């Protein structure tokens, strides 16, 4: 059987995916697994049946393995949203700043009230305050347990899944004064020595290098991008060389090549030098805590060296598939880890595509030979980069050719520097000066590359079907699939499927006449995206952070728009100038083309208003003031109409800006959606007296505050549904009294804090409402 691990890996991955999406009772899975084993045994004598039953067995192993992992999380649900006492050992310090720190803690026990649960669980401990702890500290504290938050808007980063790939199912939030140190040095022998070596690395690099250069080498050698400031990290990503910052196969290759060269110079026995190098590679992996890419590279390197020693034929592709299969057996959820995906996609692309790229270019010179592997990797990982990060570097081939060799020398220099520091610190300081020069030159080159115009291409998130078609096209283009040698039947089937897909897509786009309103979950704030026939796009408010700790524009709104392929907005309506309604607009002005900004009043004493008009002027975006009676017709069947405020309204009439909020009516195919900003009862009374309109859906005023949604107003507008845009807050939103009021008038409520993104899809035939979290 050629490359047998292809028969193992792909059904196993499919089983993992289904186990994650549809995990069921373990006993039922066990029956399926047992049945597959029996079928496998019975089919041993029949080769075809044997392969089919093997594939089925591997699928059920993946399903069972993942489902068991997911059910473990379900068993911890009783801890969620409880104040607890806990004790455990700090295994890792993740981040520390002046007001907050994060640690990986392995608990000894968790106590709720008088019940003590001896749970050995890996948790993320989030500590507010200046007090710090070190790896190996045993601590006891009081905190609040939360389940990690999943993405409540589609396409965005899933923090819960990210933590699950690290076996973390709980987050404990504590104040530093509620945590007490019980004892120190509680790591086992191996953990303790790995920590000592890491600390030695850090101390030597800080002592011998400038602060900026030290942070780069620490990040590269230890694989922790948290050592870098955000600007340098973004520069590496935009230039397509961020892989050098994640400890990967490149590092393993550099280290192994260096040691093998040294041992050859010392004329050590070939077998002995190989065995020592293998031990050193695995030791380095342990020191950097074995990220997926290092485990992959260590396994492959060990197989390669072993095959050389035993004079056996080495199959690189099969080795890569074998290492992926072994890792996923122990860590099935790593298949969702971005680093794992990029690591294996890069390795497979390097092995499979490099020679084909050389043949395709058909130019025999050294430059092409050097460039081909880089181009091969870029071809292989392009869909993943587009899917996860929505951008690709257009100069990645150039930057990799120039920067990777220099940074590789820097990595070797860093290790030599650390080694020499054990012998003579003065020599280490001299080497540090030389390494500083190399890294200064590297940063100089990075700054030059960053000034290149159009160095990155922003892309929408591709669909699963698009990714399949991409790789199919690559395999045909590079000659893996000889289209000319396929049977006529297969050619016809392929062409018919391709033509059908193109026609279906064109037909859908051409005839689409939907209006889609999406209420994004932006926490405690408002933001709605209106998509008219997939041709015109409007935002009604943009959300923003009241505390300023989390950038809604950078982390939610802009990524969401880009992933949907929205790079230009026809208009942004701002209800009023409070942070939770318009702060994210500042980020959008920097990143997207915005054709119009619509407001309903001016306030020269409001800092956010002043920032918006300044940035809009810098980017030539017109700001238009709309008041009661103004109407914008988008199509024959879709329009926006302003119901409030009136022209020339006295801003001093109200105590706060909530009652200056623009009230906007969207009319689409006769269905009416009312956007109310943060209006309170005074404005509701004005609207009730001025307008006699029946609406279908209301964006509930002021996040469900008890200062709004009066009974008179609800009787006046008579909505069928209400949408509350709300997040964690200290104001008591939404008010229980208000919720009862909506229930009294049989108005069904949807909430972004519980339902995630809420979609209203309007067609000429009617409308439907969908919740992302439930669907």
Rosetta blueprint (number, residue, H / E / L):
1 X L
2 X L
3 X L
4 X L
5 X H
6 X H
7 X H
8 X H
9 X H
10 X H
11 X H
12 X H
13 X H
14 X H
15 X H
16 X H
17 X H
18 X H
19 X H
20 X H
21 X H
22 X L
23 X L
24 X L
25 X L
26 X H
27 X H
28 X H
29 X H
30 X H
31 X H
32 X H
33 X H
34 X H
35 X H
36 X H
37 X H
38 X H
39 X H
40 X H
41 X H
42 X H
43 X L
44 X L
45 X L
46 X L
47 X H
48 X H
49 X H
50 X H
51 X H
52 X H
53 X H
54 X H
55 X H
56 X H
57 X H
58 X H
59 X H
60 X H
61 X H
62 X H
63 X H
64 X H
65 X H
66 X H
67 X H
68 X H
69 X H
70 X H
71 X H
72 X H
73 X H
74 X H
75 X L
76 X L
77 X H
78 X H
79 X H
80 X L
81 X L
82 X E
83 X E
84 X E
85 X E
86 X E
87 X E
88 X E
89 X E
90 X E
91 X E
92 X E
93 X E
94 X E
95 X E
96 X E
97 X L
98 X L
99 X L
100 X E
101 X E
102 X E
103 X E
104 X E
105 X E
106 X E
107 X E
108 X E
109 X E
110 X E
111 X E
112 X E
113 X L
114 X L
115 X E
116 X E
117 X E
118 X L
119 X L
120 X L
121 X L
122 X E
123 X E
124 X E
125 X E
126 X E
127 X E
128 X E
129 X L
130 X L
131 X L
132 X L
133 X L
134 X L
135 X L
136 X L
137 X L
138 X E
139 X E
140 X E
141 X E
142 X E
143 X E
144 X E
145 X E
146 X E
147 X L
148 X L
149 X L
150 X L
151 X L
152 X L
153 X L
154 X L
155 X L
156 X L
157 X L
158 X L
159 X H
160 X H
161 X H
162 X H
163 X H
164 X H
165 X L
166 X L
167 X L
168 X L
169 X L
170 X E
171 X E
172 X E
173 X E
174 X E
175 X E
176 X H
177 X H
178 X H
179 X E
180 X E
181 X E
182 X E
183 X E
184 X L
185 X L
186 X L
187 X L
188 X L
189 X H
190 X H
191 X H
192 X H
193 X H
194 X H
195 X H
196 X H
197 X H
198 X H
199 X H
200 X H
201 X H
202 X H
203 X H
204 X H
205 X H
206 X H
207 X H
208 X H
209 X L
210 X L
211 X H
212 X H
213 X H
214 X H
215 X H
216 X H
217 X H
218 X H
219 X H
220 X H
221 X H
222 X H
223 X L
224 X L
225 X H
226 X H
227 X H
228 X L
229 X L
230 X H
231 X H
232 X H
233 X H
234 X H
235 X H
236 X H
237 X H
238 X H
239 X L
240 X L
241 X L
242 X H
243 X H
244 X H
245 X L
246 X L
247 X L
248 X L
249 X H
250 X H
251 X H
252 X H
253 X H
254 X H
255 X H
256 X H
257 X H
258 X H
259 X H
260 X H
261 X H
262 X H
263 X H
264 X H
265 X H
266 X L
267 X L
268 X L
269 X L
270 X H
271 X H
272 X H
273 X H
274 X H
275 X H
276 X H
277 X H
278 X H
279 X H
280 X H
281 X H
282 X H
283 X H
284 X H
285 X H
286 X H
287 X H
288 X L
289 X L
290 X L
291 X L
292 X H
293 X H
294 X H
295 X H
296 X H
297 X H
298 X H
299 X H
300 X H
301 X H
302 X H
303 X H
304 X H
305 X H
306 X H
307 X H
308 X H
309 X H
310 X H
311 X L
312 X L
313 X L
314 X L
315 X L
316 X H
317 X H
318 X H
319 X H
320 X H
321 X H
322 X H
323 X H
324 X H
325 X H
326 X H
327 X H
328 X H
329 X H
330 X H
331 X L
332 X H
333 X H
334 X H
335 X H
336 X H
337 X L
338 X H
339 X H
340 X H
341 X H
342 X H
343 X H
344 X H
345 X H
346 X H
347 X H
348 X H
349 X H
350 X H
351 X H
352 X H
353 X H
354 X H
355 X H
356 X H
357 X H
358 X H
359 X H
360 X H
361 X H
362 X L
363 X L
364 X L
365 X L
366 X H
367 X H
368 X H
369 X H
370 X H
371 X H
372 X H
373 X H
374 X H
375 X H
376 X H
377 X H
378 X H
379 X H
380 X H
381 X H
382 X H
383 X H
384 X H
385 X H
386 X H
387 X H
388 X H
389 X H
390 X L
391 X E
392 X E
393 X E
394 X L
395 X L
396 X H
397 X H
398 X H
399 X H
400 X H
401 X H
402 X H
403 X H
404 X H
405 X H
406 X H
407 X H
408 X H
409 X H
410 X H
411 X H
412 X H
413 X H
414 X H
415 X H
416 X H
417 X H
418 X H
419 X H
420 X H
421 X H
422 X L
423 X L
424 X L
425 X H
426 X H
427 X H
428 X H
429 X H
430 X H
431 X H
432 X H
433 X H
434 X H
435 X H
436 X H
437 X H
438 X H
439 X H
440 X H
441 X H
442 X H
443 X H
444 X H
445 X H
446 X H
447 X H
448 X H
449 X H
450 X H
451 X L
452 X L
453 X L
454 X L
455 X L
456 X E
457 X E
458 X E
459 X L
460 X L
461 X L
462 X L
463 X L
464 X H
465 X H
466 X H
467 X H
468 X H
469 X H
470 X H
471 X H
472 X H
473 X H
474 X H
475 X H
476 X H
477 X H
478 X L
479 X L
480 X L
481 X L
482 X L
483 X H
484 X H
485 X H
486 X L
487 X L
488 X H
489 X H
490 X H
491 X H
492 X H
493 X H
494 X H
495 X H
496 X H
497 X H
498 X H
499 X H
500 X H
501 X H
502 X H
503 X H
504 X H
505 X H
506 X H
507 X H
508 X H
509 X H
510 X H
511 X H
512 X L
513 X L
514 X L
515 X E
516 X E
517 X E
518 X E
519 X E
520 X L
521 X L
522 X L
523 X L
524 X L
525 X L
526 X L
527 X E
528 X E
529 X E
530 X E
531 X E
532 X E
533 X L
534 X L
535 X L
536 X E
537 X E
538 X E
539 X E
540 X E
541 X E
542 X E
543 X L
544 X L
545 X L
546 X L
547 X L
548 X L
549 X L
550 X L
551 X L
552 X H
553 X H
554 X H
555 X H
556 X H
557 X H
558 X H
559 X H
560 X H
561 X H
562 X H
563 X H
564 X L
565 X L
566 X L
567 X L
568 X E
569 X E
570 X L
571 X E
572 X E
573 X E
574 X L
575 X L
576 X L
577 X L
578 X L
579 X H
580 X H
581 X H
582 X H
583 X L
584 X L
585 X H
586 X H
587 X H
588 X H
589 X H
590 X H
591 X H
592 X L
593 X E
594 X E
595 X L
596 X E
597 X E
598 X E
599 X E
600 X L
601 X L
602 X L
603 X L
604 X L
605 X L
606 X L
607 X H
608 X H
609 X H
610 X H
611 X H
612 X H
613 X H
614 X H
615 X H
616 X H
617 X H
618 X H
619 X L
620 X L
621 X L
622 X E
623 X E
624 X E
625 X E
626 X L
627 X L
628 X L
629 X L
630 X L
631 X E
632 X E
633 X E
634 X L
635 X L
636 X L
637 X L
638 X E
639 X E
640 X E
641 X E
642 X E
643 X E
644 X E
645 X L
646 X L
647 X L
648 X L
649 X L
650 X L
651 X H
652 X H
653 X H
654 X L
655 X L
656 X L
657 X H
658 X H
659 X H
660 X H
661 X L
662 X L
663 X E
664 X E
665 X E
666 X E
667 X E
668 X E
669 X L
670 X L
671 X E
672 X E
673 X E
674 X E
675 X E
676 X L
677 X L
678 X L
679 X L
680 X L
681 X H
682 X H
683 X H
684 X H
685 X H
686 X H
687 X H
688 X H
689 X H
690 X H
691 X L
692 X L
693 X L
694 X L
695 X L
696 X L
697 X E
698 X E
699 X E
700 X L
701 X H
702 X H
703 X H
704 X H
705 X L
706 X L
707 X L
708 X L
709 X L
710 X L
711 X H
712 X H
713 X H
714 X H
715 X H
716 X H
717 X H
718 X L
719 X L
720 X L
721 X E
722 X E
723 X E
724 X E
725 X L
726 X L
727 X L
728 X L
729 X L
730 X L
731 X L
732 X L
733 X L
734 X L
735 X L
736 X H
737 X H
738 X H
739 X H
740 X H
741 X H
742 X H
743 X H
744 X H
745 X L
746 X L
747 X L
748 X E
749 X E
750 X E
751 X E
752 X H
753 X H
754 X H
755 X H
756 X L
757 X L
758 X E
759 X E
760 X E
761 X E
762 X E
763 X E
764 X L
765 X L
766 X E
767 X E
768 X E
769 X E
770 X E
771 X E
772 X L
773 X L
774 X L
775 X L
